[in-house]
């Protein structure tokens, strides 16, 4: 029984789809990871900031990656999860703007938004992706459930996990991002 769960995660990891904004799929996982890795390395080289966003379990992944990409990857990251900021934005503008409103002030063209959403249909994530596009930020989306969700395809690179199970989607999103930051750390470390 326990082994079956892990086998399912591995199965869906192998079924992951990585494709460009124009919908062109990468030939395989290896090519997709290299494309996403290259985007992160470009942002690092230009000293852009990386913003990770998500809700619930995806918020935990976003917080974890904010720390890891800074500490281990030597990248400028910024967390939009300060409790005062989040509750202020939610109270004053509505929960659907908790990320997009601050990004209007903080985001710049050399920056990267990583939008993590199992469903891809959360209003606060959708709004932030649209603000990022307007401001010229680079975008990576990580979604699951239904492929034709609201943010899938809006990133320069898009990751889709073809299963409707929160735990499996979130585990795969976390694994993919961890692989990228570990690769960056292995190549050039933090280099402050």
C-alpha positions in Angstrom: 0.0 0.0 0.0 2.7 2.5 1.0 4.9 1.6 -2.0 2.0 2.2 -4.3 1.8 5.8 -3.3 5.5 6.4 -4.1 5.1 4.5 -7.4 2.2 6.8 -8.3 4.3 9.9 -7.6 7.1 8.5 -9.7 4.6 7.7 -12.5 3.2 11.3 -12.6 6.7 12.7 -12.3 7.5 10.8 -15.5 4.3 12.2 -17.1 5.1 15.9 -16.2 4.8 18.3 -19.2 7.0 21.3 -19.6 6.2 23.7 -22.4 6.8 27.2 -23.6 4.4 30.2 -23.6 3.6 29.4 -27.2 2.6 25.8 -26.1 5.6 24.1 -27.7 6.4 21.1 -25.4 10.0 20.2 -24.4 11.2 16.9 -25.9 11.5 15.5 -22.4 12.0 16.3 -18.7 15.7 16.8 -19.1 15.2 19.5 -21.8 12.5 21.2 -19.7 14.6 21.3 -16.6 17.5 22.8 -18.6 15.3 25.5 -20.0 13.9 26.5 -16.6 17.4 26.3 -15.1 18.7 28.6 -17.8 16.0 31.1 -17.0 16.9 31.1 -13.3 20.6 31.5 -14.2 19.8 34.4 -16.4 18.0 36.1 -13.6 20.9 35.4 -11.2 23.4 36.8 -13.7 21.4 40.1 -14.1 20.9 40.2 -10.3 17.1 40.1 -10.6 14.9 39.1 -7.8 12.8 35.9 -7.6 9.3 36.0 -6.2 7.7 32.6 -5.3 3.9 32.6 -4.7 1.3 30.0 -3.8 -1.5 29.2 -1.4 -1.7 26.5 1.3 0.8 23.8 0.6 2.1 25.8 -2.4 2.7 28.7 0.0 4.9 26.4 2.1 6.8 25.4 -1.1 7.1 29.1 -2.0 8.5 30.0 1.4 10.9 27.1 1.4 12.2 28.0 -2.1 12.5 31.7 -1.2 15.0 30.6 1.5 16.8 27.9 -0.5 17.3 30.0 -3.7 18.8 32.8 -1.5 20.9 30.7 0.9 22.0 27.9 -1.4 21.6 29.4 -4.9 23.0 32.8 -4.1 20.0 34.6 -5.7 18.1 37.6 -4.6 14.7 36.5 -3.4 11.9 38.4 -1.8 9.1 36.9 0.3 5.6 38.3 0.0 4.5 36.3 3.0 5.2 38.6 5.9 2.1 38.3 8.0 1.7 42.1 8.4 2.0 42.6 4.6 -0.4 39.7 3.8 -3.0 40.8 6.3 -2.7 44.4 5.3 -3.2 43.6 1.6 -6.0 41.2 2.4 -7.8 43.7 4.6 -7.3 46.8 2.5 -7.6 45.4 -1.0 -9.0 41.9 -0.7 -7.3 38.5 -0.6 -7.2 38.3 -4.4 -4.6 41.1 -4.4 -2.3 40.0 -1.6 0.6 39.2 -4.0 -0.2 41.4 -7.0 -0.4 44.7 -5.2 3.0 44.4 -3.6 4.5 43.1 -6.9 3.4 46.3 -8.6 5.8 48.2 -6.4 8.6 45.6 -6.1 8.8 43.8 -9.4 11.2 44.8 -12.2 11.9 43.6 -15.7 15.0 41.5 -14.7 12.9 39.7 -12.0 11.2 36.3 -12.1 7.8 35.3 -10.8 7.4 31.6 -9.9 3.6 30.9 -9.6 2.9 27.6 -7.8 -0.7 26.6 -7.9 -2.1 23.0 -8.0 -5.3 24.1 -9.7 -3.9 27.1 -11.5 -7.2 28.9 -10.8 -6.6 30.9 -7.6 -7.6 34.5 -8.2 -4.7 35.9 -6.2 -2.2 33.9 -8.3 -3.9 34.8 -11.6 -3.9 38.5 -10.7 -0.2 38.4 -9.8 0.7 36.6 -13.1 -1.1 39.3 -15.0 0.7 42.1 -13.1 4.1 40.3 -13.7 3.3 40.2 -17.5 2.4 43.9 -17.5 5.6 44.8 -15.8 7.8 42.6 -18.0 8.8 40.0 -15.4 9.8 36.6 -16.5 7.3 33.9 -15.4 7.4 30.2 -14.6 4.1 28.5 -13.7 3.7 25.2 -11.9 0.3 23.7 -12.0 -1.6 20.4 -11.9 -5.2 19.1 -12.0 -6.6 20.4 -15.4 -4.2 21.5 -18.1 -6.4 24.3 -19.4 -6.3 26.2 -16.0 -6.1 30.0 -15.9 -2.3 30.3 -15.6 -1.1 27.3 -17.5 0.7 28.6 -20.6 1.2 32.2 -19.3 4.8 31.6 -18.3 7.9 31.6 -20.4 8.1 28.0 -19.1 5.1 26.1 -17.7 5.2 22.9 -15.7 2.0 20.8 -15.7 1.6 17.7 -13.5 -1.3 15.6 -14.9 -3.0 14.4 -11.8 -5.8 15.8 -9.6 -4.3 15.0 -6.2 -2.9 17.9 -4.1 -0.2 15.9 -2.3 1.2 14.4 -5.5 1.2 17.7 -7.4 2.8 19.6 -4.5 5.4 16.9 -4.0 6.4 17.1 -7.7 6.5 20.9 -7.7 8.7 20.9 -4.7 11.0 18.2 -6.1 11.4 20.1 -9.4 12.3 23.4 -7.7 14.6 21.6 -5.3 16.4 20.0 -8.2 16.9 23.4 -9.8 18.3 25.1 -6.7 20.5 22.1 -5.9 21.9 22.3 -9.5 22.5 26.0 -9.2 24.2 25.4 -5.8 26.3 22.6 -7.3 27.4 24.8 -10.3 28.4 28.0 -8.6 27.2 28.0 -5.0 25.9 31.0 -3.2 28.8 33.3 -4.3 27.9 36.4 -2.3 
